[in-house]
Amino acid sequence: MLFIKRLLFAALGSVLMTTGANATLIQFDMCVGANACKIAPDEAPIPNPIIADPNLGVLLGWDEMQNVTLTQNLYINRVADPTASFVDQDAKGYFILAGTIVSSHYIEWDPGAGSDAAVQATLNFDSDIFGFITSDENLANSDAALGLAGFDYADFGLRGLEKGDVTDFSPGGDKSLVDINWRASSPGDWTRLITAFSPGAPPSEIPEPTTLLLFGLSLMVLARTRRSR
């Protein structure tokens, strides 16, 4: 009986570990122009619902779904490496192929409260950057698959980046970095940044097959034990 309890607790612990979340947006380097550059939820709350034109002058980022296997092609607007094996293009634009494992991150910038009109910073992640989703259409279409569960993204117009907003991938040859220089007005800039598999975060949706098998076996053994009693 002691063995059964240990097996069950081990399985439950494994399942709980796979549903946790660790920040994979490591830090903002060399932040200039903003009142502050913060990573939520450790340094600031995640705004829910998102409010257009917050006028806070804060560059804010947070992690969304991590290590998700895409079930359909994901259209993105700015691609770090158009020649990558998992990237393709059609009449609608570039997309990341279904079957690719990705992690998602949301970045918000709206000047105000004495900040400059533009912000410059280096975004530092723990895995390679694949690209940005910046158009209203592609952001709305990816909210359900990559956004936080139960989160209100307030699908307002002019939500993404403008053409003049700079996203300079791989400064110094480091694929986990991107330099940004964004100038925003009302209602501000919001964008979804897509990275590769993150070693700092477990799968967000489904435990690994081995964990599921262990958990299932534990439940079966426990059920048989109860019936025998």
Phi, psi and omega per residue, in radians:
M1 nan -0.674 3.112
L2 -1.075 -0.701 3.117
F3 -1.084 -0.725 -3.129
I4 -1.091 -0.766 3.140
K5 -1.091 -0.756 3.139
R6 -1.100 -0.706 3.127
L7 -1.098 -0.747 -3.125
L8 -1.148 -0.788 -3.136
F9 -1.134 -0.617 3.102
A10 -1.127 -0.728 3.125
A11 -1.142 -0.789 3.117
L12 -1.081 -0.701 3.125
G13 -1.097 -0.704 3.125
S14 -1.123 -0.732 3.134
V15 -1.118 -0.770 -3.140
L16 -1.111 -0.640 3.124
M17 -1.127 -0.625 -3.110
T18 -1.291 -0.271 3.134
T19 -1.739 0.085 3.107
G20 -1.342 -3.104 -3.138
A21 -2.595 2.238 3.042
N22 -2.096 2.481 -3.082
A23 -1.101 2.290 3.063
T24 -1.932 -0.204 2.887
L25 -1.409 1.817 -2.957
I26 -1.293 -0.886 -3.104
Q27 -2.959 2.867 2.949
F28 -1.757 2.140 3.106
D29 -1.754 2.530 3.002
M30 0.912 0.920 -3.129
C31 -1.351 2.108 -3.093
V32 -2.300 2.354 3.049
G33 1.762 -0.431 3.137
A34 -1.617 2.747 3.008
N35 -1.173 -0.536 3.106
A36 -2.902 2.707 3.001
C37 -2.108 2.043 -2.992
K38 -2.266 2.636 3.047
I39 -1.921 2.124 3.109
A40 -1.582 2.629 0.085
P41 -1.638 0.060 -3.061
D42 -1.213 -0.693 -3.044
E43 -1.843 -0.201 3.131
A44 -2.893 2.720 3.093
P45 -1.248 2.629 3.009
I46 -1.350 2.139 -3.103
P47 -1.221 2.124 3.133
N48 -2.539 1.928 0.079
P49 -1.352 2.807 3.005
I50 -1.193 2.392 3.141
I51 -1.971 2.192 3.105
A52 -1.088 2.434 3.051
D53 1.039 1.019 -3.117
P54 -1.244 -0.400 3.064
N55 1.011 0.672 -3.117
L56 -1.694 -0.312 -3.101
G57 1.178 0.490 -3.107
V58 -2.035 2.248 2.963
L59 -1.478 1.998 -3.014
L60 -2.147 2.341 3.109
G61 -2.356 2.621 3.060
W62 -2.646 2.743 3.132
D63 -1.464 2.458 3.050
E64 -1.861 -2.387 3.133
M65 -1.158 2.383 -3.069
Q66 -2.033 2.437 3.047
N67 0.939 0.891 3.125
V68 -1.676 2.352 3.027
T69 -1.522 2.067 -3.087
L70 -1.133 2.288 3.098
T71 -1.636 -0.166 3.047
Q72 -2.627 2.870 -3.129
N73 -1.039 2.458 -3.117
L74 -1.957 1.972 -3.123
Y75 -1.377 2.269 3.116
I76 -2.232 2.768 -3.025
N77 -1.774 -0.570 3.140
R78 -2.215 2.067 -2.997
V79 -1.892 2.300 3.127
A80 -1.184 -0.727 -3.111
D81 -2.436 1.639 -3.118
P82 -1.099 -0.301 -3.109
T83 -1.590 -0.021 -3.113
A84 -1.068 2.608 -3.068
S85 -1.128 -0.428 -3.099
F86 -1.662 0.110 -3.130
V87 -1.970 2.405 3.068
D88 -2.446 3.110 -3.072
Q89 -2.555 2.490 3.011
D90 -2.410 -2.845 -3.081
A91 -1.107 -0.429 -3.119
K92 -1.491 -0.301 3.139
G93 2.276 -2.882 -3.136
Y94 -1.341 2.617 3.042
F95 -2.609 2.670 3.027
I96 -1.591 2.286 -3.008
L97 -1.163 2.496 3.000
A98 -0.975 2.501 -3.089
G99 1.716 -0.239 3.113
T100 -1.382 2.428 3.058
I101 -1.522 2.207 -3.106
V102 -2.332 2.796 2.954
S103 -2.149 2.560 -3.033
S104 -2.074 2.547 -3.117
H105 -2.492 2.505 -3.090
Y106 -1.999 2.334 -3.098
I107 -2.148 2.320 -3.110
E108 -2.169 2.352 3.043
W109 -2.530 2.189 3.013
D110 -2.549 2.068 -3.105
P111 -1.193 2.802 3.121
G112 2.638 3.078 3.116
A113 0.963 0.641 3.080
G114 1.589 0.010 3.122
S115 -1.323 2.957 2.982
D116 -1.250 2.906 3.093
A117 -1.291 -0.384 -3.106
A118 -2.144 2.670 3.076
V119 -2.164 2.457 3.049
Q120 -2.167 2.385 3.138
A121 -2.904 2.857 2.974
T122 -1.908 2.163 3.119
L123 -1.610 2.213 -3.009
N124 -2.038 2.093 -3.109
F125 -2.061 3.012 -3.128
D126 -1.744 0.172 3.088
S127 -2.650 2.955 -3.088
D128 -1.104 2.491 3.112
I129 -1.543 2.264 3.108
F130 -1.613 -0.615 -3.138
G131 2.777 -3.100 -3.127
F132 -1.997 2.475 2.903
I133 -1.744 2.048 -2.979
T134 -2.181 -0.263 -3.105
S135 -1.524 2.653 3.126
D136 -0.996 -0.758 -3.094
E137 -1.111 -0.857 -3.093
N138 -1.210 -0.559 3.065
L139 -1.139 -0.839 -3.135
A140 -1.071 -0.695 -3.100
N141 -1.253 -0.318 -3.122
S142 -1.826 -0.065 -3.117
D143 -1.016 -0.814 -3.054
A144 -1.173 -0.705 -3.053
A145 -1.389 -0.591 -3.001
L146 -2.051 -0.239 -3.124
G147 -1.354 2.879 3.115
L148 -1.171 2.470 -3.113
A149 -1.116 2.346 3.115
G150 1.274 0.256 -3.060
F151 -1.681 2.417 -3.138
D152 -1.722 1.828 -3.113
Y153 -1.489 -0.022 3.027
A154 0.809 1.303 -2.998
D155 -1.207 1.269 3.098
F156 -1.577 2.895 -3.125
G157 -1.312 2.816 3.135
L158 0.990 0.678 -3.054
R159 -1.387 -0.507 -3.026
G160 -1.577 -2.897 3.136
L161 -1.367 2.791 3.025
E162 -1.660 2.903 -3.095
K163 -1.047 -0.603 -3.100
G164 -1.386 -0.128 3.122
D165 -1.296 2.172 -3.017
V166 -1.535 2.326 2.971
T167 -2.287 1.698 -3.050
D168 -1.710 1.825 -3.057
F169 -1.335 2.600 2.973
S170 0.949 0.914 3.057
P171 -1.079 2.321 -3.108
G172 1.219 0.233 3.133
G173 1.460 0.091 -3.133
D174 -1.592 1.941 -3.064
K175 -1.270 -0.147 3.120
S176 -1.627 0.064 -3.131
L177 -2.044 2.656 2.981
V178 -2.561 2.291 3.056
D179 -1.558 2.341 3.112
I180 -2.135 2.639 3.010
N181 -2.533 1.671 -3.004
W182 -2.015 2.304 3.030
R183 -2.005 2.169 -3.058
A184 -2.222 2.699 2.949
S185 -2.283 -2.821 3.127
S186 -1.144 2.311 0.137
P187 -1.698 0.262 -3.094
G188 1.764 3.102 -3.130
D189 -1.954 2.300 2.994
W190 -2.323 2.395 -3.141
T191 -2.603 2.654 3.104
R192 -1.850 2.141 -3.140
L193 -1.816 2.306 -3.073
I194 -1.905 2.260 3.092
T195 -2.133 3.057 3.095
A196 -1.327 -3.094 3.051
F197 -0.858 2.273 -3.112
S198 -1.735 2.085 3.093
P199 -1.235 -0.237 -3.111
G200 -1.577 0.020 -3.108
A201 -2.474 2.401 3.090
P202 -1.362 2.951 3.092
P203 -0.977 2.448 -3.024
S204 -1.477 -0.457 -2.939
E205 -1.928 -0.872 -2.963
I206 -2.233 2.235 3.074
P207 -1.053 2.745 3.126
E208 -1.079 2.660 -3.110
P209 -0.957 -0.676 -3.130
T210 -1.148 -0.635 3.107
T211 -1.168 -0.753 3.106
L212 -1.062 -0.723 3.139
L213 -1.112 -0.802 3.131
L214 -1.083 -0.752 3.137
F215 -1.111 -0.755 -3.138
G216 -1.113 -0.764 3.117
L217 -1.090 -0.674 -3.139
S218 -1.107 -0.740 3.126
L219 -1.136 -0.684 3.122
M220 -1.095 -0.788 -3.128
V221 -1.104 -0.740 3.139
L222 -1.117 -0.707 3.136
A223 -1.117 -0.722 3.129
R224 -1.154 -0.639 3.122
T225 -1.095 -0.751 3.125
R226 -1.135 -0.704 3.129
R227 -1.131 -0.662 -3.139
S228 -1.147 -0.507 3.078
R229 -1.214 nan nan
